[in-house]
Amino acid sequence: MNVIVPGKDLSPSVNLNSVVESIINTQRANGDIPWCDGKKTDPWDLVESAMGLGIGGRIKEARAAFAWLADNQLEDGSWYSAYLDGIPDDRTHESNMAAYIAAGQYHHYLLTSDKEYLESMWPCVTKAIDFALSLQAQTGEIHWAKSPEGTVDPMALMTGTSSIFFSTKCALAIAEILGEKKEAWQTSLKLMKESLVKRPHSYNISKSRFSMDWFYPILSGALTGIEAQKRIDRYWKKFVVEGQGVRCVSDQPWVTIAETAEFVLTLSAMGNDKLARIIFGWIQDRRYDDGSYWCGFTFPDMVVWPEDKLSWTNGVVLMAADALYDLTPAGRLFSHSYWERSTAINR
Protein backbone atom coordinates (compact mmCIF):
# COMPACT_ATOMS: atom_id res chain seq x y z
CA MET A 1 0.00 0.00 0.00
CA ASN A 2 1.49 3.32 -1.05
CA VAL A 3 -1.07 5.85 0.08
CA ILE A 4 -3.36 6.02 3.07
CA VAL A 5 -6.71 6.88 1.53
CA PRO A 6 -8.77 8.77 4.09
CA GLY A 7 -12.44 9.50 4.33
CA LYS A 8 -13.94 12.60 2.78
CA ASP A 9 -13.35 14.60 5.98
CA LEU A 10 -9.55 14.23 5.69
CA SER A 11 -7.73 15.95 2.85
CA PRO A 12 -5.13 15.71 1.54
CA SER A 13 -4.17 12.09 2.19
CA VAL A 14 -1.09 10.94 4.09
CA ASN A 15 1.56 9.66 1.72
CA LEU A 16 2.76 6.55 3.50
CA ASN A 17 5.95 6.09 1.49
CA SER A 18 7.08 9.69 2.00
CA VAL A 19 6.60 9.58 5.75
CA VAL A 20 8.33 6.21 6.08
CA GLU A 21 11.22 7.36 3.92
CA SER A 22 11.76 10.36 6.18
CA ILE A 23 12.44 7.91 9.03
CA ILE A 24 14.60 5.66 6.84
CA ASN A 25 16.68 8.67 5.82
CA THR A 26 17.41 9.35 9.49
CA GLN A 27 18.30 5.78 10.42
CA ARG A 28 21.97 4.89 10.71
CA ALA A 29 23.54 1.81 9.13
CA ASN A 30 23.74 0.15 12.57
CA GLY A 31 19.99 0.54 13.13
CA ASP A 32 20.16 3.58 15.39
CA ILE A 33 17.43 6.19 14.77
CA PRO A 34 18.25 9.61 16.21
CA TRP A 35 15.69 12.40 16.38
CA CYS A 36 17.22 13.83 13.21
CA ASP A 37 20.68 14.35 11.77
CA GLY A 38 23.02 15.74 14.41
CA LYS A 39 20.58 15.27 17.29
CA LYS A 40 20.30 12.73 20.07
CA THR A 41 18.82 9.25 20.18
CA ASP A 42 16.62 8.32 23.10
CA PRO A 43 15.25 4.78 23.58
CA TRP A 44 11.56 5.76 23.82
CA ASP A 45 11.50 7.77 20.62
CA LEU A 46 13.59 5.19 18.77
CA VAL A 47 10.87 2.63 19.54
CA GLU A 48 8.21 5.06 18.28
CA SER A 49 10.15 5.44 15.03
CA ALA A 50 10.57 1.68 14.66
CA MET A 51 6.83 1.22 15.10
CA GLY A 52 6.29 3.67 12.25
CA LEU A 53 8.69 1.71 10.08
CA GLY A 54 6.76 -1.46 10.79
CA ILE A 55 3.47 0.14 9.78
CA GLY A 56 5.14 1.13 6.52
CA GLY A 57 6.18 -2.47 5.88
CA ARG A 58 9.87 -1.85 6.55
CA ILE A 59 10.28 -4.84 8.84
CA LYS A 60 14.01 -5.27 8.24
CA GLU A 61 14.70 -1.67 9.22
CA ALA A 62 12.41 -1.86 12.25
CA ARG A 63 14.23 -4.96 13.48
CA ALA A 64 17.57 -3.25 12.94
CA ALA A 65 16.39 -0.50 15.30
CA PHE A 66 15.29 -3.05 17.89
CA ALA A 67 18.61 -4.86 17.50
CA TRP A 68 20.44 -1.61 18.22
CA LEU A 69 18.44 -1.32 21.42
CA ALA A 70 19.12 -4.91 22.45
CA ASP A 71 22.85 -4.46 21.80
CA ASN A 72 22.95 -1.32 23.93
CA GLN A 73 20.81 -2.53 26.83
CA LEU A 74 22.56 -2.09 30.15
CA GLU A 75 23.08 -4.83 32.69
CA ASP A 76 20.23 -3.57 34.88
CA GLY A 77 17.77 -3.74 31.96
CA SER A 78 17.68 -0.01 31.23
CA TRP A 79 19.28 2.27 28.66
CA TYR A 80 20.94 5.62 29.01
CA SER A 81 18.55 8.51 28.49
CA ALA A 82 20.36 9.90 25.47
CA TYR A 83 23.04 8.93 22.97
CA LEU A 84 24.83 11.09 20.43
CA ASP A 85 26.28 9.21 17.48
CA GLY A 86 26.04 6.05 19.56
CA ILE A 87 27.97 7.51 22.50
CA PRO A 88 26.13 7.95 25.84
CA ASP A 89 25.31 11.64 26.25
CA ASP A 90 23.05 11.48 29.32
CA ARG A 91 23.74 8.51 31.61
CA THR A 92 20.49 8.77 33.55
CA HIS A 93 18.45 5.53 33.54
CA GLU A 94 14.80 6.48 32.96
CA SER A 95 12.03 4.03 33.82
CA ASN A 96 9.58 4.87 31.04
CA MET A 97 12.32 4.78 28.40
CA ALA A 98 13.25 1.27 29.51
CA ALA A 99 9.72 -0.13 29.53
CA TYR A 100 8.65 1.08 26.09
CA ILE A 101 10.50 -1.70 24.29
CA ALA A 102 7.61 -3.96 25.36
CA ALA A 103 5.10 -1.77 23.52
CA GLY A 104 7.31 -1.83 20.45
CA GLN A 105 7.66 -5.61 20.53
CA TYR A 106 3.97 -6.32 21.01
CA HIS A 107 3.15 -3.88 18.20
CA HIS A 108 5.67 -5.68 15.99
CA TYR A 109 4.10 -9.04 16.80
CA LEU A 110 0.66 -7.73 15.87
CA LEU A 111 2.15 -6.67 12.53
CA THR A 112 4.03 -9.88 11.75
CA SER A 113 2.64 -12.74 13.90
CA ASP A 114 6.29 -13.83 14.16
CA LYS A 115 6.44 -15.71 17.44
CA GLU A 116 10.03 -16.84 16.88
CA TYR A 117 11.22 -13.25 16.61
CA LEU A 118 9.12 -12.24 19.62
CA GLU A 119 10.72 -15.00 21.65
CA SER A 120 14.19 -13.87 20.62
CA MET A 121 13.45 -10.41 22.06
CA TRP A 122 11.82 -11.70 25.24
CA PRO A 123 14.97 -11.52 27.42
CA CYS A 124 15.40 -7.87 26.44
CA VAL A 125 11.75 -7.09 27.25
CA THR A 126 11.87 -8.96 30.55
CA LYS A 127 14.95 -7.13 31.79
CA ALA A 128 13.53 -3.77 30.73
CA ILE A 129 10.17 -4.25 32.48
CA ASP A 130 11.85 -5.61 35.60
CA PHE A 131 14.01 -2.49 35.74
CA ALA A 132 11.08 -0.11 35.36
CA LEU A 133 8.96 -1.89 37.95
CA SER A 134 11.86 -1.99 40.39
CA LEU A 135 11.30 1.77 40.72
CA GLN A 136 7.66 1.41 41.76
CA ALA A 137 6.57 3.03 45.01
CA GLN A 138 4.27 1.20 47.43
CA THR A 139 1.47 3.55 46.40
CA GLY A 140 1.77 2.43 42.78
CA GLU A 141 3.47 5.29 40.95
CA ILE A 142 6.81 4.70 39.23
CA HIS A 143 9.79 6.84 40.13
CA TRP A 144 11.26 8.62 37.16
CA ALA A 145 14.83 7.42 37.03
CA LYS A 146 18.07 6.31 38.58
CA SER A 147 21.02 8.64 38.46
CA PRO A 148 24.34 7.53 36.91
CA GLU A 149 25.46 6.88 40.50
CA GLY A 150 22.50 4.58 41.14
CA THR A 151 20.39 6.93 43.27
CA VAL A 152 16.64 6.72 42.69
CA ASP A 153 15.06 10.01 41.66
CA PRO A 154 11.91 10.27 43.83
CA MET A 155 10.07 12.31 41.18
CA ALA A 156 6.97 10.53 39.89
CA LEU A 157 5.13 11.80 36.83
CA MET A 158 1.64 10.84 35.69
CA THR A 159 2.81 10.77 32.06
CA GLY A 160 5.72 8.45 32.82
CA THR A 161 3.68 6.02 34.89
CA SER A 162 0.94 6.01 32.25
CA SER A 163 3.49 5.04 29.62
CA ILE A 164 4.87 2.26 31.84
CA PHE A 165 1.34 1.07 32.57
CA PHE A 166 0.74 0.64 28.85
CA SER A 167 4.13 -1.01 28.28
CA THR A 168 3.45 -3.45 31.11
CA LYS A 169 0.13 -4.41 29.52
CA CYS A 170 2.03 -5.15 26.32
CA ALA A 171 4.65 -7.15 28.22
CA LEU A 172 1.93 -9.25 29.86
CA ALA A 173 0.35 -9.88 26.46
CA ILE A 174 3.73 -11.07 25.19
CA ALA A 175 4.15 -13.28 28.25
CA GLU A 176 0.78 -14.92 27.54
CA ILE A 177 1.75 -15.62 23.93
CA LEU A 178 5.01 -17.21 25.06
CA GLY A 179 3.44 -19.15 27.93
CA GLU A 180 5.30 -17.22 30.61
CA LYS A 181 3.81 -16.37 34.02
CA LYS A 182 4.49 -12.91 35.41
CA GLU A 183 2.29 -12.53 38.48
CA ALA A 184 4.48 -9.77 39.92
CA TRP A 185 3.90 -7.72 36.77
CA GLN A 186 0.14 -8.22 37.18
CA THR A 187 0.34 -6.88 40.73
CA SER A 188 2.39 -3.88 39.62
CA LEU A 189 -0.08 -3.15 36.83
CA LYS A 190 -3.01 -3.04 39.25
CA LEU A 191 -1.10 -0.74 41.58
CA MET A 192 -0.25 1.61 38.73
CA LYS A 193 -3.88 1.78 37.66
CA GLU A 194 -5.04 2.50 41.20
CA SER A 195 -2.50 5.29 41.53
CA LEU A 196 -3.47 6.89 38.22
CA VAL A 197 -7.21 6.65 38.80
CA LYS A 198 -7.63 6.91 42.57
CA ARG A 199 -4.45 8.56 43.85
CA PRO A 200 -3.39 11.25 41.37
CA HIS A 201 -2.03 13.21 44.35
CA SER A 202 0.72 10.56 44.56
CA TYR A 203 2.44 12.26 41.62
CA ASN A 204 4.67 14.68 43.46
CA ILE A 205 5.69 16.83 40.50
CA SER A 206 2.88 18.55 38.63
CA LYS A 207 3.17 18.63 34.86
CA SER A 208 -0.40 19.80 34.34
CA ARG A 209 0.83 22.48 31.89
CA PHE A 210 1.71 19.69 29.46
CA SER A 211 -0.96 18.13 27.29
CA MET A 212 0.53 14.65 27.71
CA ASP A 213 -0.32 14.86 31.41
CA TRP A 214 -3.91 15.41 30.31
CA PHE A 215 -4.41 12.56 27.87
CA TYR A 216 -1.75 9.92 28.65
CA PRO A 217 -3.76 8.29 31.47
CA ILE A 218 -6.48 7.78 28.85
CA LEU A 219 -4.18 6.77 25.98
CA SER A 220 -2.64 4.13 28.23
CA GLY A 221 -6.05 2.68 29.08
CA ALA A 222 -5.74 3.33 32.81
CA LEU A 223 -8.68 5.72 32.60
CA THR A 224 -11.60 4.61 30.41
CA GLY A 225 -15.29 5.12 29.88
CA ILE A 226 -17.15 8.00 31.51
CA GLU A 227 -14.17 9.09 33.60
CA ALA A 228 -11.99 9.29 30.51
CA GLN A 229 -14.57 11.43 28.74
CA LYS A 230 -14.86 13.72 31.75
CA ARG A 231 -11.11 14.26 31.69
CA ILE A 232 -11.19 15.01 27.96
CA ASP A 233 -13.98 17.55 28.43
CA ARG A 234 -12.47 19.19 31.51
CA TYR A 235 -9.25 20.27 29.80
CA TRP A 236 -10.29 20.50 26.16
CA LYS A 237 -10.16 24.29 25.98
CA LYS A 238 -6.87 24.35 27.86
CA PHE A 239 -5.01 22.39 25.20
CA VAL A 240 -6.98 22.16 21.95
CA VAL A 241 -6.65 24.98 19.43
CA GLU A 242 -9.67 24.62 17.18
CA GLY A 243 -8.74 23.99 13.58
CA GLN A 244 -5.03 23.71 14.42
CA GLY A 245 -4.20 20.90 16.85
CA VAL A 246 -3.01 20.34 20.40
CA ARG A 247 -0.67 22.58 22.35
CA CYS A 248 2.39 20.94 23.84
CA VAL A 249 2.22 23.33 26.81
CA SER A 250 -0.99 25.06 27.83
CA ASP A 251 0.49 28.54 28.29
CA GLN A 252 2.49 28.64 25.05
CA PRO A 253 1.17 29.38 21.52
CA TRP A 254 2.78 26.23 20.10
CA VAL A 255 0.95 23.32 18.49
CA THR A 256 2.97 20.14 18.05
CA ILE A 257 2.25 17.44 15.51
CA ALA A 258 3.31 14.59 17.82
CA GLU A 259 0.99 15.62 20.66
CA THR A 260 -1.83 16.16 18.18
CA ALA A 261 -1.31 12.71 16.65
CA GLU A 262 -1.13 11.12 20.11
CA PHE A 263 -4.36 12.86 21.05
CA VAL A 264 -5.90 11.44 17.88
CA LEU A 265 -4.74 8.01 19.08
CA THR A 266 -6.37 8.73 22.45
CA LEU A 267 -9.75 9.62 20.95
CA SER A 268 -9.58 6.59 18.68
CA ALA A 269 -8.70 4.38 21.66
CA MET A 270 -11.89 5.60 23.33
CA GLY A 271 -13.89 4.72 20.21
CA ASN A 272 -14.43 8.29 19.03
CA ASP A 273 -12.97 7.88 15.54
CA LYS A 274 -15.24 10.56 14.09
CA LEU A 275 -13.72 13.33 16.20
CA ALA A 276 -10.26 11.79 15.88
CA ARG A 277 -10.46 11.99 12.09
CA ILE A 278 -11.49 15.64 12.23
CA ILE A 279 -8.48 16.56 14.39
CA PHE A 280 -6.16 14.42 12.29
CA GLY A 281 -7.36 16.41 9.31
CA TRP A 282 -6.20 19.64 10.94
CA ILE A 283 -2.54 18.65 10.62
CA GLN A 284 -2.55 17.24 7.10
CA ASP A 285 -1.16 20.39 5.52
CA ARG A 286 1.52 20.78 8.20
CA ARG A 287 4.13 19.06 6.06
CA TYR A 288 7.33 19.68 4.19
CA ASP A 289 7.58 19.30 0.44
CA ASP A 290 8.87 15.74 0.88
CA GLY A 291 5.64 14.73 2.65
CA SER A 292 7.13 14.48 6.16
CA TYR A 293 5.53 16.38 9.01
CA TRP A 294 6.63 19.48 10.87
CA CYS A 295 7.58 19.13 14.51
CA GLY A 296 5.32 22.05 15.41
CA PHE A 297 4.24 25.59 14.67
CA THR A 298 3.36 28.77 16.51
CA PHE A 299 0.03 30.48 16.15
CA PRO A 300 -1.47 32.77 15.04
CA ASP A 301 1.68 33.72 13.11
CA MET A 302 2.15 30.14 11.79
CA VAL A 303 5.92 29.93 12.12
CA VAL A 304 7.29 26.38 11.75
CA TRP A 305 9.38 25.68 14.85
CA PRO A 306 11.68 23.94 15.17
CA GLU A 307 12.44 23.14 11.55
CA ASP A 308 13.87 19.69 12.28
CA LYS A 309 12.28 16.68 10.59
CA LEU A 310 11.86 14.46 13.62
CA SER A 311 11.77 10.70 13.14
CA TRP A 312 9.44 10.01 16.04
CA THR A 313 6.94 12.69 15.04
CA ASN A 314 6.53 10.96 11.70
CA GLY A 315 6.35 7.60 13.48
CA VAL A 316 3.40 8.62 15.63
CA VAL A 317 1.57 10.18 12.66
CA LEU A 318 1.72 6.74 11.04
CA MET A 319 0.42 5.15 14.23
CA ALA A 320 -2.51 7.56 14.30
CA ALA A 321 -3.31 6.84 10.65
CA ASP A 322 -3.18 3.11 11.34
CA ALA A 323 -5.59 3.43 14.26
CA LEU A 324 -8.06 5.44 12.17
CA TYR A 325 -7.90 3.56 8.87
CA ASP A 326 -6.98 -0.02 9.84
CA LEU A 327 -3.88 -0.16 7.70
CA THR A 328 -2.41 -3.06 9.66
CA PRO A 329 -3.45 -5.54 12.39
CA ALA A 330 -1.51 -3.35 14.84
CA GLY A 331 -3.95 -0.48 14.44
CA ARG A 332 -5.92 -1.72 17.46
CA LEU A 333 -2.92 -1.49 19.79
CA PHE A 334 -4.31 1.33 21.95
CA SER A 335 -8.00 0.44 21.68
CA HIS A 336 -9.68 0.31 25.08
CA SER A 337 -12.17 -2.29 23.87
CA TYR A 338 -9.30 -4.46 22.62
CA TRP A 339 -7.62 -4.46 26.01
CA GLU A 340 -10.90 -5.00 27.87
CA ARG A 341 -11.11 -8.36 26.08
CA SER A 342 -7.51 -9.27 26.85
CA THR A 343 -7.08 -12.31 29.09
CA ALA A 344 -3.45 -11.32 29.57
CA ILE A 345 -4.29 -8.39 31.86
CA ASN A 346 -7.82 -9.19 33.06
CA ARG A 347 -7.15 -11.91 35.58
N, C-alpha and C positions, 0 to 999 in steps of 0.2 A: 504494500500500500504506500503510495507516494504522497497523497494529500489527505488530510483530515477534512472530510466534507461535513460542514456543520448544518444545523437547521437554519431556517430563513431568518431567525433572529440574531445570527452571528455572521458578520461579514466584515472583512474578507476572511477566507479560510486560513487555517494554520498550515503552513507548508512543512510537513513532517521532515522531509529530507534536509531542508535548509536548517531547521532547528537542531537536528541531530548532528549535522556536519559542523555546526558551530562548537559543539562539545568535542567532537572528534579532533577538530583543529587545535583544541587546547590540550588534548591528552598527549602525554609524553610517551616515548617509545617503551618505557618500562611500565606503563599502565597508570602512572600517576596522573591525576587530573587537578591541577591548581585552579584557583578561581578564574584566572586569566593569565596571559603571558606576563611574567615578572611579578606575579602576586603569590600569596601563600596557598598552600594546600591545608585544609583541615579535614579530619576523617568524616565528620557528619556530612559536609557538603560534597565530598567525593562520592559518598554513597548515593546522595541525591542525583548527582550527575550520572552515575552508573545505572541507576534506575531509568533515567531518561534514555540512555543508550539502549537498554533492553527493550523499552517500548518501541524504539525505532528499529528493532530487529538486529542491532549490532551486538550480538551475544558475545562474540570473541572479544570485542573491546570492553564490554562490561565485565567480563571475567578477568581481563587483564587488570582492570581497576581493583577488583576484589582481591586478586593475587597480590597486588602491591600492598594492600592493607594487611593481608595475612603475613606477608614477608616482614612488615614493619611493626607487627604487634609486639608489645612489650611483655615481659615475663609475667607481670601482674594482670594481663588481659586487656590493658588499656592501650591508648596511643598518646603521643604528645599532641598538644592542642594545635600546633601549627608547624608546618615544614616549609622551607624555602629551597627550591631546587633539590628536594630530597633530604636536606639537612635540617635537623630539629631547630626550630626558631623560637618556640615557646614550649618549655618542658613541663608545663602543667598537665595533669592527667584528669580530663573532664569526664564525668560520669555519662552524660547524655551522648557525648561523642563516641564513647566506647560502645554503648548499647545499640546504636543505630545500625550496626552491621547486621543485626538480626532482622530488622525491617527490610534491608536490602536483599538479604538471602531469601526471605519468605516471598517477597515480591518476585525475585528471579525464579523461584520454583513455580509460582503461579504462571509465569510466562512460559516456562520450558517443560514442566513436569519431569525434570531430570533429578531423580532421587539420588542417583550415584554422585552427581556433583554436589547436591545438598549435603550428603553424608560426608563428603570430603571437606566441606567447610564447617562442619559441626564443631570440631574442637575449637576453632577460632570463635564461633558464636558463643559457645559455652563459657570460655574464658572471659569474653567481653561482658556477658550478662552477669557472671559471678562478680566481676570487678564492680560494675555499676551498683549492684544490689548490696555489695559490701559497705556501701556508703549510705545505706538507708537508716534513718532515725527510727526510734521505737514508735513514733507517731505517724510513720508512713512516708514522709517526704524524703527525697534523696538529696544528700548534700552535693554541692556543685562539683567539687574537685578535690584532688590531692595535690599539694605543692610538689615541686621537684625534690624537696627534702622529705616528703612522705607525710606531711601534716595535712589533716583533713580540713578543708575550708568549710566552716559551719553554715555558709550561705546556702539557702534552699530556695529555688525558684519554681514557680508554678509551671512555667514553660518547660523547664528542664525535666521536671518530674513527669509532666504530661508526655513528653517525648519518650522517656524511659518506660512509662506505662505502656505505650503503644508498642515499643520494641520488645518488651517482655511478653506481650500477647503474641507477637510474631514468633518469638523464641519458643513459646509453649506450643504453638501450632506446628513448628518444625519438630519439636520433641515428640509430639503425637505421631507425626508421619514416620519418624525413625524408630518409634517404639521405645522411647526413653521416658523415664519418670522423673519429674522435677517438681516435687511437692513443695520444696522451699520457695521456688519461683512463684507457685500458685499463692502461697501465703503472702509473699511480698507484693504481688499484684493486687490482692484484696486490700492490703494496707495502703498502697498508693491510691487506690480508688477512694477509700474512706477519707484520706487526707485531702484529696482534691475536691471531693463533693461535700464532706461534712466538716472539715477542719482547715479551710483556706487560710485561717489566721496562723497556721503552722509555718507558712512561708514568710520567713523573717526579713526578706528584702522585697519591697514592693517594686514591681515593674509594670504597674498599671498604666503607665504612659504608652506602653508598647502594645501594638495590636495583637501580637502573638500571645500575650498574657490573656487577652480577651478570648480568642477562639481556640487555642491549643487544647484546653481541657475538653472541648467538644470534638475537635479533629481527632484526638486520641481515642475517643469513645468512652472516656471516664464519665462525662456528662452527656446524657442523652434525653430524648423525649421532651416533655414539657419544660423541664429545668434548662435544657440546652436552648430551647427557643426563647425562654425568658432572658437568658444571658445574651443571646444575639440581639434581642430587642432593646435591652437595657443600655447597651453601649454602641448601638448602630450609628447614631449621629456623632458620636465621639470619634469614630474611626473611618466611616465610609464617606467618601466624597462622591456625591451623585454624578454619574456619567463619567467618572474618572477612574476610581478604584479605591484601594484601601491605604490609608496612611501607615507608615511604619511606626511613627511616634505621634501621639495625639495632638501635641502642641507645635508641630512643625508642618509647613505646607509642602509635604513631600510624599507622593504616592510611589510605592514600590511594586514592581511587577511580581516579585516572589511572594510578598504578603498577600497581594490580590489573588494570585493563583492558589495559594494555600487556603484562603478564605473560600474560594470557589470549591476546593476540595471539601472544606468543612460543610458547606451548604449541601453539596452532593451527598456527603456521608449521612446527613440527616434525612435525605430523601427529597430535598427541595431542588431538583435539577432545573426547574423552570427559572427560578431566580438566579441560580448558579450560572446558567447559560447567558442570562442578561449581563451579569457582571463580567463574565469572561469576555463577552463582546466588547466591553469598554476598553479593553487593553489590546485589541487586535490590530490597531494601527500604531501601537507603541513599539515599532520595530525599525531595525536598520535595513538598509537596502539589500543585505544578504538574507533577510528573513528572520534573523535572530532578534531577541527581545532586549529592549533597554533594561538597565537595572532599575531606574526610577526617573521621576521627573518632578519638578516643582510646579506649583500652580498658584495663581492663575497665569503666570508668565510662561509656563510650558518650556522650561529649560531642562534638557536631558542632563541628569546628574546622578552618579558619575557616568562617564562615557564608556566605561569598561563593559565588555561583552562577557558577562559572568556565566560560567558553565552551569552552576547550580540553579540559577534563575531559569535558564532554558530547560533544565531538567524538570523543574517543578511545573512549568507550563505544559510540558508533555504529559505529566502525571494528571494534571487537571483535565486536559483534553481526553485522556484515556478514561477517566472517571465519567465524563459527560457523554462520550460517544462510543464507549465499549469497543475500543480499538483492539484490546487484548484481554485475555482472561484475568490479568492483574488489575483491571480497572476497578474491581470491587474491593480493593485492598482496605480502604478506609471506611467502607459502608457499615453503618451501625447495624443494619439488619443482618448483614453477613456475619458479623461477630456475635450477634445475639444467638445465632444458630450454631456457633462453634462449640463442639464438645471439648475442645482443647482448653478453653478458659472457663467454661460454665460447668464446674464440677462442685 
